[in-house]
Amino acid sequence: MPNVMIRRNDDGKLSFYVAKKDLEASVVSVETDTRESWGGEIQLDDGSRYYIDPVSPPPAFPTTLRFKRV
């Protein structure tokens, strides 16, 4: 389960960064993205997918969270 830094880029889109793998990609979709919770399956622009149990309330970005690779 890697630690992942998630932040908003200049376009307002989420950016996903895993330091140990030197992986940086844009988030294409988030399974749950509401005012009440955020998380579930995350798909990146390179086709890879990660999972985090939905977090309630949604985190303030930038933040570091632990994800599982799907």
mmCIF file as gemmi writes it, N, C-alpha and C atoms, coordinates in Angstrom:
data_model
loop_
_atom_site.group_PDB
_atom_site.id
_atom_site.type_symbol
_atom_site.label_atom_id
_atom_site.label_alt_id
_atom_site.label_comp_id
_atom_site.label_asym_id
_atom_site.label_entity_id
_atom_site.label_seq_id
_atom_site.pdbx_PDB_ins_code
_atom_site.Cartn_x
_atom_site.Cartn_y
_atom_site.Cartn_z
_atom_site.occupancy
_atom_site.B_iso_or_equiv
_atom_site.pdbx_formal_charge
_atom_site.auth_seq_id
_atom_site.auth_asym_id
_atom_site.pdbx_PDB_model_num
ATOM 1 N N . MET Axp A 1 ? 0.829 -1.173 0 1 0 ? 1 A 1
ATOM 2 C CA . MET Axp A 1 ? 0 0 0 1 0 ? 1 A 1
ATOM 3 C C . MET Axp A 1 ? 0.882 1.248 0 1 0 ? 1 A 1
ATOM 4 N N . PRO Axp A 2 ? 1.025 1.865 -1.147 1 0 ? 2 A 1
ATOM 5 C CA . PRO Axp A 2 ? 1.902 3.042 -1.212 1 0 ? 2 A 1
ATOM 6 C C . PRO Axp A 2 ? 1.245 4.303 -0.66 1 0 ? 2 A 1
ATOM 7 N N . ASN Axp A 3 ? 2.095 5.177 -0.118 1 0 ? 3 A 1
ATOM 8 C CA . ASN Axp A 3 ? 1.643 6.517 0.244 1 0 ? 3 A 1
ATOM 9 C C . ASN Axp A 3 ? 1.555 7.325 -1.034 1 0 ? 3 A 1
ATOM 10 N N . VAL Axp A 4 ? 0.456 8.01 -1.221 1 0 ? 4 A 1
ATOM 11 C CA . VAL Axp A 4 ? 0.207 8.758 -2.446 1 0 ? 4 A 1
ATOM 12 C C . VAL Axp A 4 ? -0.102 10.208 -2.101 1 0 ? 4 A 1
ATOM 13 N N . MET Axp A 5 ? 0.572 11.125 -2.788 1 0 ? 5 A 1
ATOM 14 C CA . MET Axp A 5 ? 0.287 12.547 -2.641 1 0 ? 5 A 1
ATOM 15 C C . MET Axp A 5 ? -0.729 12.914 -3.712 1 0 ? 5 A 1
ATOM 16 N N . ILE Axp A 6 ? -1.834 13.499 -3.299 1 0 ? 6 A 1
ATOM 17 C CA . ILE Axp A 6 ? -2.85 13.946 -4.24 1 0 ? 6 A 1
ATOM 18 C C . ILE Axp A 6 ? -2.995 15.454 -4.081 1 0 ? 6 A 1
ATOM 19 N N . ARG Axp A 7 ? -2.97 16.14 -5.212 1 0 ? 7 A 1
ATOM 20 C CA . ARG Axp A 7 ? -3.113 17.599 -5.196 1 0 ? 7 A 1
ATOM 21 C C . ARG Axp A 7 ? -3.877 18.027 -6.436 1 0 ? 7 A 1
ATOM 22 N N . ARG Axp A 8 ? -4.316 19.255 -6.421 1 0 ? 8 A 1
ATOM 23 C CA . ARG Axp A 8 ? -4.975 19.823 -7.6 1 0 ? 8 A 1
ATOM 24 C C . ARG Axp A 8 ? -3.913 20.54 -8.433 1 0 ? 8 A 1
ATOM 25 N N . ASN Axp A 9 ? -3.897 20.287 -9.743 1 0 ? 9 A 1
ATOM 26 C CA . ASN Axp A 9 ? -2.942 20.978 -10.618 1 0 ? 9 A 1
ATOM 27 C C . ASN Axp A 9 ? -3.522 22.33 -11.029 1 0 ? 9 A 1
ATOM 28 N N . ASP Axp A 10 ? -2.831 23.045 -11.884 1 0 ? 10 A 1
ATOM 29 C CA . ASP Axp A 10 ? -3.258 24.385 -12.297 1 0 ? 10 A 1
ATOM 30 C C . ASP Axp A 10 ? -4.618 24.4 -13.007 1 0 ? 10 A 1
ATOM 31 N N . ASP Axp A 11 ? -4.989 23.269 -13.617 1 0 ? 11 A 1
ATOM 32 C CA . ASP Axp A 11 ? -6.282 23.164 -14.308 1 0 ? 11 A 1
ATOM 33 C C . ASP Axp A 11 ? -7.418 22.776 -13.365 1 0 ? 11 A 1
ATOM 34 N N . GLY Axp A 12 ? -7.102 22.522 -12.097 1 0 ? 12 A 1
ATOM 35 C CA . GLY Axp A 12 ? -8.117 22.108 -11.131 1 0 ? 12 A 1
ATOM 36 C C . GLY Axp A 12 ? -8.351 20.617 -11.097 1 0 ? 12 A 1
ATOM 37 N N . LYS Axp A 13 ? -7.606 19.858 -11.915 1 0 ? 13 A 1
ATOM 38 C CA . LYS Axp A 13 ? -7.737 18.403 -11.925 1 0 ? 13 A 1
ATOM 39 C C . LYS Axp A 13 ? -6.83 17.803 -10.856 1 0 ? 13 A 1
ATOM 40 N N . LEU Axp A 14 ? -7.178 16.589 -10.41 1 0 ? 14 A 1
ATOM 41 C CA . LEU Axp A 14 ? -6.366 15.929 -9.39 1 0 ? 14 A 1
ATOM 42 C C . LEU Axp A 14 ? -5.138 15.277 -10.011 1 0 ? 14 A 1
ATOM 43 N N . SER Axp A 15 ? -4.019 15.416 -9.325 1 0 ? 15 A 1
ATOM 44 C CA . SER Axp A 15 ? -2.757 14.811 -9.731 1 0 ? 15 A 1
ATOM 45 C C . SER Axp A 15 ? -2.38 13.781 -8.675 1 0 ? 15 A 1
ATOM 46 N N . PHE Axp A 16 ? -1.925 12.614 -9.098 1 0 ? 16 A 1
ATOM 47 C CA . PHE Axp A 16 ? -1.636 11.454 -8.255 1 0 ? 16 A 1
ATOM 48 C C . PHE Axp A 16 ? -0.137 11.192 -8.335 1 0 ? 16 A 1
ATOM 49 N N . TYR Axp A 17 ? 0.581 11.199 -7.202 1 0 ? 17 A 1
ATOM 50 C CA . TYR Axp A 17 ? 2.035 11.03 -7.223 1 0 ? 17 A 1
ATOM 51 C C . TYR Axp A 17 ? 2.471 9.986 -6.195 1 0 ? 17 A 1
ATOM 52 N N . VAL Axp A 18 ? 3.2 8.965 -6.657 1 0 ? 18 A 1
ATOM 53 C CA . VAL Axp A 18 ? 3.782 7.94 -5.795 1 0 ? 18 A 1
ATOM 54 C C . VAL Axp A 18 ? 5.3 8.109 -5.867 1 0 ? 18 A 1
ATOM 55 N N . ALA Axp A 19 ? 5.902 8.581 -4.784 1 0 ? 19 A 1
ATOM 56 C CA . ALA Axp A 19 ? 7.332 8.903 -4.781 1 0 ? 19 A 1
ATOM 57 C C . ALA Axp A 19 ? 8.214 7.672 -4.993 1 0 ? 19 A 1
ATOM 58 N N . LYS Axp A 20 ? 7.929 6.563 -4.327 1 0 ? 20 A 1
ATOM 59 C CA . LYS Axp A 20 ? 8.785 5.381 -4.435 1 0 ? 20 A 1
ATOM 60 C C . LYS Axp A 20 ? 8.842 4.819 -5.848 1 0 ? 20 A 1
ATOM 61 N N . LYS Axp A 21 ? 7.804 5.035 -6.632 1 0 ? 21 A 1
ATOM 62 C CA . LYS Axp A 21 ? 7.769 4.54 -8.018 1 0 ? 21 A 1
ATOM 63 C C . LYS Axp A 21 ? 8.019 5.661 -9.014 1 0 ? 21 A 1
ATOM 64 N N . ASP Axp A 22 ? 8.19 6.884 -8.511 1 0 ? 22 A 1
ATOM 65 C CA . ASP Axp A 22 ? 8.343 8.062 -9.351 1 0 ? 22 A 1
ATOM 66 C C . ASP Axp A 22 ? 7.238 8.102 -10.413 1 0 ? 22 A 1
ATOM 67 N N . LEU Axp A 23 ? 6.015 7.843 -9.95 1 0 ? 23 A 1
ATOM 68 C CA . LEU Axp A 23 ? 4.843 7.825 -10.819 1 0 ? 23 A 1
ATOM 69 C C . LEU Axp A 23 ? 4.038 9.09 -10.582 1 0 ? 23 A 1
ATOM 70 N N . GLU Axp A 24 ? 3.8 9.845 -11.632 1 0 ? 24 A 1
ATOM 71 C CA . GLU Axp A 24 ? 2.904 10.99 -11.55 1 0 ? 24 A 1
ATOM 72 C C . GLU Axp A 24 ? 1.925 10.883 -12.709 1 0 ? 24 A 1
ATOM 73 N N . ALA Axp A 25 ? 0.63 10.962 -12.376 1 0 ? 25 A 1
ATOM 74 C CA . ALA Axp A 25 ? -0.407 10.831 -13.396 1 0 ? 25 A 1
ATOM 75 C C . ALA Axp A 25 ? -1.613 11.656 -12.983 1 0 ? 25 A 1
ATOM 76 N N . SER Axp A 26 ? -2.455 11.943 -13.949 1 0 ? 26 A 1
ATOM 77 C CA . SER Axp A 26 ? -3.699 12.663 -13.677 1 0 ? 26 A 1
ATOM 78 C C . SER Axp A 26 ? -4.791 11.659 -13.341 1 0 ? 26 A 1
ATOM 79 N N . VAL Axp A 27 ? -5.664 12.047 -12.439 1 0 ? 27 A 1
ATOM 80 C CA . VAL Axp A 27 ? -6.805 11.216 -12.06 1 0 ? 27 A 1
ATOM 81 C C . VAL Axp A 27 ? -7.893 11.415 -13.114 1 0 ? 27 A 1
ATOM 82 N N . VAL Axp A 28 ? -8.338 10.303 -13.712 1 0 ? 28 A 1
ATOM 83 C CA . VAL Axp A 28 ? -9.384 10.338 -14.728 1 0 ? 28 A 1
ATOM 84 C C . VAL Axp A 28 ? -10.76 10.224 -14.077 1 0 ? 28 A 1
ATOM 85 N N . SER Axp A 29 ? -10.883 9.323 -13.084 1 0 ? 29 A 1
ATOM 86 C CA . SER Axp A 29 ? -12.173 9.149 -12.426 1 0 ? 29 A 1
ATOM 87 C C . SER Axp A 29 ? -11.985 8.722 -10.982 1 0 ? 29 A 1
ATOM 88 N N . VAL Axp A 30 ? -12.96 9.102 -10.166 1 0 ? 30 A 1
ATOM 89 C CA . VAL Axp A 30 ? -13.026 8.723 -8.753 1 0 ? 30 A 1
ATOM 90 C C . VAL Axp A 30 ? -14.399 8.108 -8.542 1 0 ? 30 A 1
ATOM 91 N N . GLU Axp A 31 ? -14.437 6.915 -7.962 1 0 ? 31 A 1
ATOM 92 C CA . GLU Axp A 31 ? -15.708 6.206 -7.787 1 0 ? 31 A 1
ATOM 93 C C . GLU Axp A 31 ? -16.704 7.03 -6.956 1 0 ? 31 A 1
ATOM 94 N N . THR Axp A 32 ? -16.264 7.593 -5.837 1 0 ? 32 A 1
ATOM 95 C CA . THR Axp A 32 ? -17.129 8.387 -4.971 1 0 ? 32 A 1
ATOM 96 C C . THR Axp A 32 ? -16.511 9.757 -4.778 1 0 ? 32 A 1
ATOM 97 N N . ASP Axp A 33 ? -17.19 10.78 -5.275 1 0 ? 33 A 1
ATOM 98 C CA . ASP Axp A 33 ? -16.694 12.154 -5.139 1 0 ? 33 A 1
ATOM 99 C C . ASP Axp A 33 ? -17.882 13.069 -4.847 1 0 ? 33 A 1
ATOM 100 N N . THR Axp A 34 ? -18.3 13.085 -3.567 1 0 ? 34 A 1
ATOM 101 C CA . THR Axp A 34 ? -19.435 13.893 -3.137 1 0 ? 34 A 1
ATOM 102 C C . THR Axp A 34 ? -19.018 14.788 -1.982 1 0 ? 34 A 1
ATOM 103 N N . ARG Axp A 35 ? -19.93 15.61 -1.535 1 0 ? 35 A 1
ATOM 104 C CA . ARG Axp A 35 ? -19.654 16.461 -0.368 1 0 ? 35 A 1
ATOM 105 C C . ARG Axp A 35 ? -19.503 15.635 0.898 1 0 ? 35 A 1
ATOM 106 N N . GLU Axp A 36 ? -20.123 14.437 0.929 1 0 ? 36 A 1
ATOM 107 C CA . GLU Axp A 36 ? -20.101 13.593 2.116 1 0 ? 36 A 1
ATOM 108 C C . GLU Axp A 36 ? -18.896 12.666 2.182 1 0 ? 36 A 1
ATOM 109 N N . SER Axp A 37 ? -18.431 12.168 1.034 1 0 ? 37 A 1
ATOM 110 C CA . SER Axp A 37 ? -17.298 11.232 1.042 1 0 ? 37 A 1
ATOM 111 C C . SER Axp A 37 ? -16.526 11.283 -0.269 1 0 ? 37 A 1
ATOM 112 N N . TRP Axp A 38 ? -15.3 10.763 -0.212 1 0 ? 38 A 1
ATOM 113 C CA . TRP Axp A 38 ? -14.419 10.742 -1.369 1 0 ? 38 A 1
ATOM 114 C C . TRP Axp A 38 ? -13.6 9.467 -1.313 1 0 ? 38 A 1
ATOM 115 N N . GLY Axp A 39 ? -13.446 8.778 -2.458 1 0 ? 39 A 1
ATOM 116 C CA . GLY Axp A 39 ? -12.599 7.585 -2.503 1 0 ? 39 A 1
ATOM 117 C C . GLY Axp A 39 ? -13.186 6.499 -3.368 1 0 ? 39 A 1
ATOM 118 N N . GLY Axp A 40 ? -12.865 5.259 -3.006 1 0 ? 40 A 1
ATOM 119 C CA . GLY Axp A 40 ? -13.259 4.124 -3.825 1 0 ? 40 A 1
ATOM 120 C C . GLY Axp A 40 ? -12.178 3.861 -4.857 1 0 ? 40 A 1
ATOM 121 N N . GLU Axp A 41 ? -12.573 3.379 -6.024 1 0 ? 41 A 1
ATOM 122 C CA . GLU Axp A 41 ? -11.603 3.084 -7.086 1 0 ? 41 A 1
ATOM 123 C C . GLU Axp A 41 ? -11.246 4.361 -7.835 1 0 ? 41 A 1
ATOM 124 N N . ILE Axp A 42 ? -9.945 4.566 -8.005 1 0 ? 42 A 1
ATOM 125 C CA . ILE Axp A 42 ? -9.408 5.731 -8.704 1 0 ? 42 A 1
ATOM 126 C C . ILE Axp A 42 ? -8.761 5.238 -9.987 1 0 ? 42 A 1
ATOM 127 N N . GLN Axp A 43 ? -9.103 5.817 -11.124 1 0 ? 43 A 1
ATOM 128 C CA . GLN Axp A 43 ? -8.462 5.447 -12.385 1 0 ? 43 A 1
ATOM 129 C C . GLN Axp A 43 ? -7.578 6.602 -12.833 1 0 ? 43 A 1
ATOM 130 N N . LEU Axp A 44 ? -6.353 6.246 -13.285 1 0 ? 44 A 1
ATOM 131 C CA . LEU Axp A 44 ? -5.385 7.239 -13.739 1 0 ? 44 A 1
ATOM 132 C C . LEU Axp A 44 ? -5.336 7.288 -15.256 1 0 ? 44 A 1
ATOM 133 N N . ASP Axp A 45 ? -4.76 8.361 -15.798 1 0 ? 45 A 1
ATOM 134 C CA . ASP Axp A 45 ? -4.696 8.52 -17.249 1 0 ? 45 A 1
ATOM 135 C C . ASP Axp A 45 ? -3.797 7.502 -17.937 1 0 ? 45 A 1
ATOM 136 N N . ASP Axp A 46 ? -2.94 6.81 -17.173 1 0 ? 46 A 1
ATOM 137 C CA . ASP Axp A 46 ? -2.107 5.763 -17.767 1 0 ? 46 A 1
ATOM 138 C C . ASP Axp A 46 ? -2.79 4.396 -17.751 1 0 ? 46 A 1
ATOM 139 N N . GLY Axp A 47 ? -4.047 4.352 -17.262 1 0 ? 47 A 1
ATOM 140 C CA . GLY Axp A 47 ? -4.818 3.112 -17.243 1 0 ? 47 A 1
ATOM 141 C C . GLY Axp A 47 ? -4.742 2.35 -15.942 1 0 ? 47 A 1
ATOM 142 N N . SER Axp A 48 ? -3.822 2.697 -15.045 1 0 ? 48 A 1
ATOM 143 C CA . SER Axp A 48 ? -3.722 1.977 -13.778 1 0 ? 48 A 1
ATOM 144 C C . SER Axp A 48 ? -4.845 2.401 -12.837 1 0 ? 48 A 1
ATOM 145 N N . ARG Axp A 49 ? -5.157 1.508 -11.898 1 0 ? 49 A 1
ATOM 146 C CA . ARG Axp A 49 ? -6.241 1.747 -10.96 1 0 ? 49 A 1
ATOM 147 C C . ARG Axp A 49 ? -5.754 1.512 -9.536 1 0 ? 49 A 1
ATOM 148 N N . TYR Axp A 50 ? -6.238 2.33 -8.623 1 0 ? 50 A 1
ATOM 149 C CA . TYR Axp A 50 ? -5.914 2.226 -7.205 1 0 ? 50 A 1
ATOM 150 C C . TYR Axp A 50 ? -7.212 2.307 -6.42 1 0 ? 50 A 1
ATOM 151 N N . TYR Axp A 51 ? -7.158 1.852 -5.165 1 0 ? 51 A 1
ATOM 152 C CA . TYR Axp A 51 ? -8.356 1.858 -4.328 1 0 ? 51 A 1
ATOM 153 C C . TYR Axp A 51 ? -8.036 2.4 -2.944 1 0 ? 51 A 1
ATOM 154 N N . ILE Axp A 52 ? -8.973 3.178 -2.407 1 0 ? 52 A 1
ATOM 155 C CA . ILE Axp A 52 ? -8.935 3.619 -1.024 1 0 ? 52 A 1
ATOM 156 C C . ILE Axp A 52 ? -10.362 3.55 -0.505 1 0 ? 52 A 1
ATOM 157 N N . ASP Axp A 53 ? -10.525 3.085 0.739 1 0 ? 53 A 1
ATOM 158 C CA . ASP Axp A 53 ? -11.853 3.109 1.342 1 0 ? 53 A 1
ATOM 159 C C . ASP Axp A 53 ? -12.335 4.556 1.354 1 0 ? 53 A 1
ATOM 160 N N . PRO Axp A 54 ? -13.592 4.792 1.017 1 0 ? 54 A 1
ATOM 161 C CA . PRO Axp A 54 ? -14.091 6.167 1.002 1 0 ? 54 A 1
ATOM 162 C C . PRO Axp A 54 ? -13.838 6.877 2.335 1 0 ? 54 A 1
ATOM 163 N N . VAL Axp A 55 ? -13.385 8.12 2.235 1 0 ? 55 A 1
ATOM 164 C CA . VAL Axp A 55 ? -13.045 8.95 3.384 1 0 ? 55 A 1
ATOM 165 C C . VAL Axp A 55 ? -14.17 9.948 3.604 1 0 ? 55 A 1
ATOM 166 N N . SER Axp A 56 ? -14.619 10.065 4.854 1 0 ? 56 A 1
ATOM 167 C CA . SER Axp A 56 ? -15.683 11.008 5.162 1 0 ? 56 A 1
ATOM 168 C C . SER Axp A 56 ? -15.27 11.843 6.362 1 0 ? 56 A 1
ATOM 169 N N . PRO Axp A 57 ? -15.264 13.137 6.264 1 0 ? 57 A 1
ATOM 170 C CA . PRO Axp A 57 ? -15.545 13.997 5.124 1 0 ? 57 A 1
ATOM 171 C C . PRO Axp A 57 ? -14.399 13.944 4.114 1 0 ? 57 A 1
ATOM 172 N N . PRO Axp A 58 ? -14.627 14.417 2.9 1 0 ? 58 A 1
ATOM 173 C CA . PRO Axp A 58 ? -13.572 14.412 1.883 1 0 ? 58 A 1
ATOM 174 C C . PRO Axp A 58 ? -12.342 15.19 2.362 1 0 ? 58 A 1
ATOM 175 N N . PRO Axp A 59 ? -11.158 14.724 1.989 1 0 ? 59 A 1
ATOM 176 C CA . PRO Axp A 59 ? -9.937 15.409 2.424 1 0 ? 59 A 1
ATOM 177 C C . PRO Axp A 59 ? -9.747 16.745 1.712 1 0 ? 59 A 1
ATOM 178 N N . ALA Axp A 60 ? -8.996 17.623 2.351 1 0 ? 60 A 1
ATOM 179 C CA . ALA Axp A 60 ? -8.591 18.877 1.709 1 0 ? 60 A 1
ATOM 180 C C . ALA Axp A 60 ? -7.305 18.57 0.941 1 0 ? 60 A 1
ATOM 181 N N . PHE Axp A 61 ? -7.223 19.004 -0.292 1 0 ? 61 A 1
ATOM 182 C CA . PHE Axp A 61 ? -6.049 18.729 -1.119 1 0 ? 61 A 1
ATOM 183 C C . PHE Axp A 61 ? -5.112 19.918 -1.073 1 0 ? 61 A 1
ATOM 184 N N . PRO Axp A 62 ? -3.81 19.749 -1.021 1 0 ? 62 A 1
ATOM 185 C CA . PRO Axp A 62 ? -3.07 18.493 -1.165 1 0 ? 62 A 1
ATOM 186 C C . PRO Axp A 62 ? -3.105 17.674 0.118 1 0 ? 62 A 1
ATOM 187 N N . THR Axp A 63 ? -3.001 16.358 -0.044 1 0 ? 63 A 1
ATOM 188 C CA . THR Axp A 63 ? -2.973 15.437 1.076 1 0 ? 63 A 1
ATOM 189 C C . THR Axp A 63 ? -2.221 14.171 0.677 1 0 ? 63 A 1
ATOM 190 N N . THR Axp A 64 ? -1.795 13.407 1.678 1 0 ? 64 A 1
ATOM 191 C CA . THR Axp A 64 ? -1.148 12.117 1.447 1 0 ? 64 A 1
ATOM 192 C C . THR Axp A 64 ? -2.027 11.035 2.044 1 0 ? 64 A 1
ATOM 193 N N . LEU Axp A 65 ? -2.348 10.017 1.235 1 0 ? 65 A 1
ATOM 194 C CA . LEU Axp A 65 ? -3.205 8.911 1.647 1 0 ? 65 A 1
ATOM 195 C C . LEU Axp A 65 ? -2.565 7.595 1.227 1 0 ? 65 A 1
ATOM 196 N N . ARG Axp A 66 ? -3 6.492 1.856 1 0 ? 66 A 1
ATOM 197 C CA . ARG Axp A 66 ? -2.49 5.162 1.504 1 0 ? 66 A 1
ATOM 198 C C . ARG Axp A 66 ? -3.508 4.457 0.611 1 0 ? 66 A 1
ATOM 199 N N . PHE Axp A 67 ? -3.038 4.053 -0.571 1 0 ? 67 A 1
ATOM 200 C CA . PHE Axp A 67 ? -3.879 3.387 -1.572 1 0 ? 67 A 1
ATOM 201 C C . PHE Axp A 67 ? -3.427 1.95 -1.781 1 0 ? 67 A 1
ATOM 202 N N . LYS Axp A 68 ? -4.342 1.113 -2.25 1 0 ? 68 A 1
ATOM 203 C CA . LYS Axp A 68 ? -4.032 -0.252 -2.705 1 0 ? 68 A 1
ATOM 204 C C . LYS Axp A 68 ? -4.086 -0.242 -4.214 1 0 ? 68 A 1
ATOM 205 N N . ARG Axp A 69 ? -3.178 -0.964 -4.843 1 0 ? 69 A 1
ATOM 206 C CA . ARG Axp A 69 ? -3.23 -1.102 -6.293 1 0 ? 69 A 1
ATOM 207 C C . ARG Axp A 69 ? -4.279 -2.15 -6.648 1 0 ? 69 A 1
ATOM 208 N N . VAL Axp A 70 ? -5.123 -1.863 -7.648 1 0 ? 70 A 1
ATOM 209 C CA . VAL Axp A 70 ? -6.197 -2.783 -8.057 1 0 ? 70 A 1
ATOM 210 C C . VAL Axp A 70 ? -5.681 -3.638 -9.188 1 0 ? 70 A 1
